[in-house]
C-alpha cells in the first residue's frame, strides 16, 4: 500500500494554492491541462459544482475534523489526533489525484486544500497544540460556501458572493 506523507506533498500543494507560476505549470500537468488561475466570481448565492470524487474526499476530511473536536475537548489522545491528521493528508492527495473540476472551480479549491494540508501537517508535527483544528474547520466552512455539495449544510445567508 502506498503511504502518503503530507510533509513531502505540502510544498507542492501550497505552491499550487499560492503561486500562479507553479500552479499554471505543475497543476496543468496534474489536472488534464487545467490552469490554476484566479477563479471567476460567482453570482450571489451560486456555488461551484462538486464532482463525486471531491464530495467523497471532502466528506472524509469533514468526518475527521469533526472527530478532532473530541481532541480539542481533551477526550482523545494525541496518537489518535495524529492518525486523523495523516488521514486528512491522504484524503487531500486523493482529491488532487482524482480532481475532475472545471478550471475556475479547481482554482477556487486550491486555497481550501492548501489550508487543510498546512494545518493537518501542523497538527501532525505538534500534536500538543490543537489550534490548527480551528483553521481546518474554517477551510471546510469556505468549502461549504463555495461548493455545491449536498452533504454540507450552508447556514442561511452564508453563501459565496
C-alpha positions as CSV (number, residue, x, y, z in Angstrom):
1,X,0.0,0.0,0.0
2,X,1.3,3.5,-0.8
3,X,1.8,5.7,2.2
4,X,1.1,9.4,1.6
5,X,3.3,11.7,3.6
6,X,1.9,15.2,3.7
7,X,5.3,16.7,4.5
8,X,6.5,15.7,1.1
9,X,3.5,17.0,-0.7
10,X,2.9,20.1,1.3
11,X,5.3,22.3,-0.7
12,X,3.6,21.3,-4.0
13,X,0.1,21.7,-2.6
14,X,0.9,25.1,-1.1
15,X,2.6,26.1,-4.3
16,X,-0.4,25.2,-6.3
17,X,-2.6,27.3,-4.0
18,X,-0.3,30.3,-3.7
19,X,1.9,30.6,-6.8
20,X,0.3,31.3,-10.1
21,X,3.5,30.4,-12.0
22,X,3.8,27.0,-10.2
23,X,0.1,26.5,-10.4
24,X,0.0,27.0,-14.1
25,X,2.9,24.6,-14.9
26,X,2.6,21.8,-12.3
27,X,-1.1,21.9,-11.9
28,X,-1.7,21.8,-15.6
29,X,0.2,18.6,-16.0
30,X,-1.5,17.0,-13.0
31,X,-5.1,18.1,-13.8
32,X,-5.6,17.5,-17.5
33,X,-4.4,20.9,-18.6
34,X,-6.5,23.0,-16.3
35,X,-4.5,26.1,-15.5
36,X,-4.9,27.3,-11.9
37,X,-5.8,31.0,-12.4
38,X,-7.9,33.0,-10.0
39,X,-11.5,31.7,-10.3
40,X,-14.2,33.8,-11.9
41,X,-16.5,35.4,-9.4
42,X,-19.8,33.6,-8.7
43,X,-23.1,35.4,-8.6
44,X,-24.7,35.9,-5.2
45,X,-25.9,32.5,-3.8
46,X,-24.2,30.4,-6.5
47,X,-21.6,27.8,-5.7
48,X,-19.2,25.7,-7.8
49,X,-20.4,22.2,-8.6
50,X,-18.5,19.5,-6.7
51,X,-17.9,16.2,-8.5
52,X,-18.4,12.9,-6.8
53,X,-14.7,12.5,-6.1
54,X,-14.5,15.9,-4.4
55,X,-17.6,15.2,-2.4
56,X,-16.3,11.8,-1.2
57,X,-12.8,13.2,-0.2
58,X,-14.1,16.3,1.5
59,X,-16.7,14.1,3.3
60,X,-13.9,12.0,4.8
61,X,-12.0,15.1,5.7
62,X,-15.1,16.7,7.3
63,X,-15.6,13.5,9.4
64,X,-12.0,13.5,10.6
65,X,-12.2,17.2,11.5
66,X,-15.5,16.6,13.3
67,X,-13.9,13.8,15.2
68,X,-11.0,16.1,16.2
69,X,-13.5,18.1,18.3
70,X,-13.0,15.4,20.9
71,X,-9.3,16.1,20.9
72,X,-9.9,19.8,21.4
73,X,-12.1,18.9,24.4
74,X,-9.4,16.6,25.9
75,X,-11.4,13.4,25.2
76,X,-8.9,12.0,22.7
77,X,-5.2,11.2,22.9
78,X,-2.5,12.7,20.7
79,X,-1.9,9.4,18.9
80,X,-5.4,9.4,17.5
81,X,-5.2,13.0,16.6
82,X,-2.0,12.3,14.6
83,X,-3.7,9.4,12.8
84,X,-6.6,11.7,11.8
85,X,-4.2,14.4,10.6
86,X,-2.4,11.8,8.5
87,X,-5.7,10.6,7.1
88,X,-6.6,14.2,6.2
89,X,-3.3,14.5,4.3
90,X,-4.0,11.2,2.5
91,X,-7.5,12.4,1.5
92,X,-6.1,15.7,0.2
93,X,-3.7,13.7,-2.0
94,X,-6.6,11.5,-3.2
95,X,-8.7,14.6,-4.1
96,X,-5.8,16.2,-6.0
97,X,-5.2,12.9,-7.9
98,X,-8.9,12.4,-8.8
99,X,-9.8,16.1,-9.5
100,X,-12.3,16.5,-12.3
101,X,-13.4,20.1,-11.8
102,X,-13.7,23.0,-14.3
103,X,-10.7,25.3,-14.2
104,X,-12.4,28.0,-12.2
105,X,-13.8,25.6,-9.6
106,X,-10.4,23.9,-9.4
107,X,-8.7,27.3,-8.8
108,X,-11.2,28.0,-6.0
109,X,-10.5,24.7,-4.4
110,X,-6.7,25.1,-4.1
111,X,-6.6,27.6,-1.2
112,X,-9.0,25.4,0.7
113,X,-7.0,22.2,0.3
114,X,-3.8,24.2,0.9
115,X,-5.2,25.4,4.3
116,X,-6.3,21.9,5.2
117,X,-2.9,20.4,4.2
118,X,-0.9,23.0,6.1
119,X,-2.9,22.6,9.3
120,X,-3.1,18.8,9.1
121,X,0.7,18.9,8.8
122,X,1.0,21.3,11.7
123,X,-1.2,19.1,13.9
124,X,0.8,16.0,13.0
125,X,4.1,17.8,13.7
126,X,2.9,19.4,17.0
127,X,0.1,17.3,18.3
128,X,0.2,19.0,21.7
129,X,-1.3,22.2,20.0
130,X,-4.9,21.7,18.8
131,X,-5.0,25.2,17.3
132,X,-4.8,24.0,13.7
133,X,-8.1,22.3,14.0
134,X,-10.0,25.6,14.1
135,X,-8.3,26.6,10.8
136,X,-9.3,23.3,9.2
137,X,-12.9,24.0,10.3
138,X,-12.7,27.4,8.7
139,X,-11.4,25.9,5.5
140,X,-14.3,23.4,5.5
141,X,-16.7,26.3,6.0
142,X,-15.2,28.0,3.0
143,X,-15.7,24.8,1.0
144,X,-19.4,24.8,2.0
145,X,-19.8,28.4,0.9
146,X,-18.0,27.9,-2.4
147,X,-19.0,24.4,-3.5
148,X,-22.4,22.8,-4.1
149,X,-22.1,19.6,-2.0
150,X,-25.4,18.1,-0.8
151,X,-23.5,16.7,2.2
152,X,-22.6,20.1,3.5
153,X,-25.2,22.4,5.2
154,X,-24.7,26.0,4.5
155,X,-26.2,28.4,7.0
156,X,-28.8,30.8,5.6
157,X,-27.2,33.9,4.3
158,X,-23.8,32.4,4.3
159,X,-23.2,31.8,0.6
160,X,-20.5,32.8,-1.9
161,X,-20.5,36.4,-3.0
